[in-house]
Every structure is written in C-alpha cells, then in structure tokens.
Amino acid sequence: MPQTIALECYEKATGLEPHYSTAFYNIGVTFYNLGDQDKAIEYFKKAFETDPKYRSVYHYEILALMERDEHNKAPELLNNAHKRMR
C-alpha cells in the first residue's frame, strides 16, 4: 500500500529531523486521506508546534474537524491561525 510506505518515509524523516514540519504535515494529510481524522489532527498539531506559520496545516486541520462534525472548533482555530500569522 503506497500510503504505508509514505508514512514510513515521513516517520523516518521526523526521526532524523524532529523539527521537519513538512513531514509532520504530510503524515497528517496521509492519515486524513486514509480517513483517520484523529491521527491526522495529531500530526497537524505537531506541524504547528514546529512551524506555527505553516498555512496549509490550518486548512487540513479544519477539514479534519469538519469530518469529525466538530465545526464549532473551526472559528477558534482560524482565530489562532490569524494571530500566529502576524
């Protein structure tokens, strides 16, 4: 399965470079595409921690929240994103 190979590669990359926000983001996107929103959000949060201005992360985390019917959390996330982009 290609997603499994991708996850292994991204995990290896984060092991070598623990501040590699793009790898955390890509892991999140992969889990999002596999339908595992909980894991996706977990990795999007790790991407935030390593790079709070990584704009694409916010987009996918909002999509994952919507998939979990947690629409009420999106405005707070957008507000936090706006503050971090300053």
C-alpha positions in Angstrom: 0.0 0.0 0.0 1.6 3.3 -1.1 0.3 5.2 2.0 2.0 2.8 4.3 5.3 3.4 2.5 4.8 7.1 2.6 4.1 7.1 6.3 7.2 5.1 7.0 9.3 7.5 5.0 7.9 10.6 6.7 8.2 9.0 10.1 11.9 8.2 9.3 12.4 11.9 8.2 10.9 13.2 11.5 13.2 10.8 13.4 16.2 12.3 11.6 14.9 15.9 11.8 12.5 16.4 14.7 11.6 19.9 13.5 10.7 18.9 10.0 7.2 20.4 9.8 6.6 19.4 6.2 7.0 15.7 7.2 4.5 16.1 10.1 2.1 17.9 7.7 2.4 15.1 5.1 1.8 12.4 7.7 -1.3 14.3 8.7 -2.5 14.6 5.1 -1.9 10.9 4.6 -3.9 10.0 7.7 -6.6 12.4 6.5 -6.8 10.7 3.2 -7.0 7.3 4.9 -9.9 8.6 6.9 -8.2 8.6 10.3 -9.0 12.2 11.4 -7.8 11.7 14.9 -4.3 10.8 13.8 -4.4 13.5 11.1 -5.1 16.2 13.7 -2.4 14.8 16.0 0.2 15.3 13.2 -1.2 18.6 12.2 -0.7 19.8 15.8 2.9 18.5 15.6 3.4 20.5 12.4 2.0 23.6 14.2 4.5 23.1 17.0 7.4 23.1 14.7 6.2 25.9 12.4 3.2 27.9 13.6 3.1 29.8 10.3 2.6 26.8 8.1 -0.6 27.9 6.5 -1.6 24.6 4.8 -1.8 22.9 8.1 -4.7 25.1 9.2 -6.7 24.2 6.1 -6.4 20.5 6.6 -7.0 20.6 10.3 -10.2 22.4 9.7 -11.3 19.8 7.1 -10.5 17.1 9.6 -12.5 18.8 12.3 -15.4 19.1 9.9 -15.1 15.4 9.1 -15.5 14.7 12.8 -18.5 17.0 13.0 -16.6 19.5 15.2 -17.5 22.6 13.2 -17.6 24.6 16.3 -13.8 24.4 16.7 -13.0 25.9 13.3 -13.5 29.6 14.3 -11.2 29.2 17.2 -8.6 27.5 15.0 -8.9 30.3 12.4 -8.6 32.9 15.1 -5.4 31.3 16.4 -4.0 31.0 12.9 -4.6 34.7 12.2 -2.8 35.6 15.4 0.2 33.4 14.5 0.5 34.8 11.0 1.2 38.3 12.4 
